Amino acid sequence: MKKNQLFAFVLSGMLVTALLFSCESKKTDYCKAAYTDLKASMCDSKAMADTENDKKFTDEGLRKDARFAVCAADGGMLEVELGKLAETNASSDVVKQFAQHIVRDHSKGNEELKTLAHANVISLPDAPSEKSLKEIDKFTSKKGDEFDKDYIDFMIKDHKEDIADFEKEAGKGTDPKLKEWASKTLPVLKQHLQMAEDTRNALKK
């Protein structure tokens, strides 16, 4: 009788231990996932810049200006990196020439934005965002004709979005100098869009 009771007691103890281990394992997995998400957020230069600016500016208009500047900086870095990638991965000379224009103009625009941001105490990302890095990584594996087509299609889509953002800042922004920069940059972006569309047409021929 005592042996049976002892066996039952040991068995119940083993079951409780197993359940506790299972719960702890799930808790550990959950914590690891939460930590991974937090770490990704902390390492995202764009997200960090947005957070810093939200703390600096209480005026909603200035916050929107700062978010525009951060988005423009991230987009500019993406354009430059993809343009550099086109120099090695593209097969068409027309695409390579277009990419050279992109690298030159967006590098210049990035430097102008840095100067403006410094004067306005706006934090900017110092590296492409996680989203931009994924886009760059996606194009890294593409070569030749596939790269040419997908790159130009992306440039058209991206510049249409950029133009909409810059037009909004130029018309409704709060900071005069940032509005002026957005207005001055708009013709360049529209020229890039036209060049991208002409390049796509040339590729079809």
N, C-alpha and C positions, 0 to 999 in steps of 0.2 A: 504493500500500500504506500509506504513511504517512498519507495523507489519510483512509483508511478507519479506521486506528487512532485518529487524532485525533477523527474523528466519533464512534467508539464510546466514546471516553473522555469526550467532552463529553456524549453522551447518557446515559451511566451517571451522570455528575455531576448532570445534571438530574433523573434518577429519584430519586437519593438525597436531593436537596434537596426534591423533592416529598413524599417519604415523611416526612422530618423535619418539614416544614411541617404535614403532616397530623397527625402525632403531637403536635406542639406545640399545634395547634388543638384537638385532643381534650382535651389536658391543660388548656388554658386554659378550655374549656367546663366540665370537671370542677371546676376550681378555682373558677370563677364560681358553679357550683351549690352547692359546699360553703360558699362564702362567704355566699351568700344564705341557706342554712339556718342558719349560725352567726349571721348578722346578725338573722334573725327571732327566734332564741332569745334573743339579747342584748336585743332590743327588747321582748320579751314581759315585761311588768311582773310578771305572776304567776310566771313561770318564774324571773325574777331574785330575787323575794322568797323563793321556795322554796330556791333555791341559797344565799342569804344565811343563812337559818334553819338549813339543814343544817350550815353551817359553825359557827354559834353554839352549837347544842345537840348534845351527845353522848348524852344520855339519850333512848332511843327513845320513851318516853312523851311527853316534851316536844316531840320532833320531830313526833309525830302531832298534838299540840295545835296546833303552829305551822302544820302543813299544813291542818288544819281551819280555822284562822283565816284563812289566805290564801284558801282556797276559798270561805269564807263572805263575805269581803270582795269577791272577784271576782263572786260571785253577786249580792251586794247591789247592786253598781254596775250590773250587767246589768239587774236588776229596775227600778232607778230610771230608767235610760236608755230602756228599752222603755216604761215608764210615761209618761215625758215624750213619747215618740213617739206614744203613743196619743191624747194630747191633740189632735194635729193630723191623724193618719192614720185614726183610728177614726171610724165613722159613727154608732154606737149610743151614746146617752147613758148607758146601763147600763154599757157597756164603759169609757167615759170616767170614770164615777164610781168604778168598780172600780180603774182605773189611778191615780186620785188617792189612794186608800187605799194602794196599793202604794208610790207615790213617798213619801208621808208616813212610813209605817211603816219602810220600808227605809232611808230617809235617816236616821231616828232610830237604827235599829239599826247602821248603818254608823258613825255617830259614837261610839256606845257601844263598838263593837268597836275603834275606833281608840284610845280611851282605855285599854282593857284591854291592847291590844297594846303600847302605849307603856310601860305599867307593867311588862310582862313582857319587854320588849326584843325583841318579835316584829316582824319586818319584814313590812309589808303592801304589796300592789300599790297604786300611786297612779293607775292607769288600768286599764280593762278589758283582759283578756287577748286574745290574737290570736283565740282561739276565740269569746270573747264579742263582739268587734268584728265578726266575720263574721256572727254571729247578728243583731246590731244592723243591719248593712248589708243583710241579707236582708229584714228587716222595713221598712226605709226605703222600699223600692220597692213595698210593699203599701199599698193604700188601701181605704177603705170596708168592704164586707161581707167581702172576702177578709182584710183585716187583722183585723177583729173575730174571725172564726172562728179563724184561725191563732194570733193572739195569746193568746186564751183557752185554746186547746188547749195551747199552749206553757207557759202559766202553771200549768195543772193538772199537766203532766208535770214541770216544774221544781220546783214546790212539793212534790210527792211525793218527789223526790230530796233536796230540802233537809231535809224532815222526817226522812228516814232518817239523813242525816248528823248532824243536830242531836241526834237520839235516841241515836245512837252516842256522840257527845261527852258528852252529859249523863250517860250511864250508865257509860262507860269512860274518860273523859278523865282526865288527870293533874292539871292545874292546877285548884284548887277554884273560883277566880273565873270561869274560862272555862267550866267545867262549869255553874256557877250561871247564867251569861249564856245558855248554850245552853238550859237548862231554862226560863228566863224567856221566851225568844224562841219556844219551841215552840208555845205556845198561839196566838201571833200568826200563825205560819206555817200552823197548822191552820185558823185562821179565814180566812186568805187562800185556802186550798184550797177550803174550803166556799163562799166567796164566788165563786170562779172557777167551780165546778161549778154554782152557782145561776145565774150569768151565762150559762153555756153553755146551760142549760135555757131561760132567758128568750129567748136568741137563736133557739132552735129554734121557739119559739112565734111 
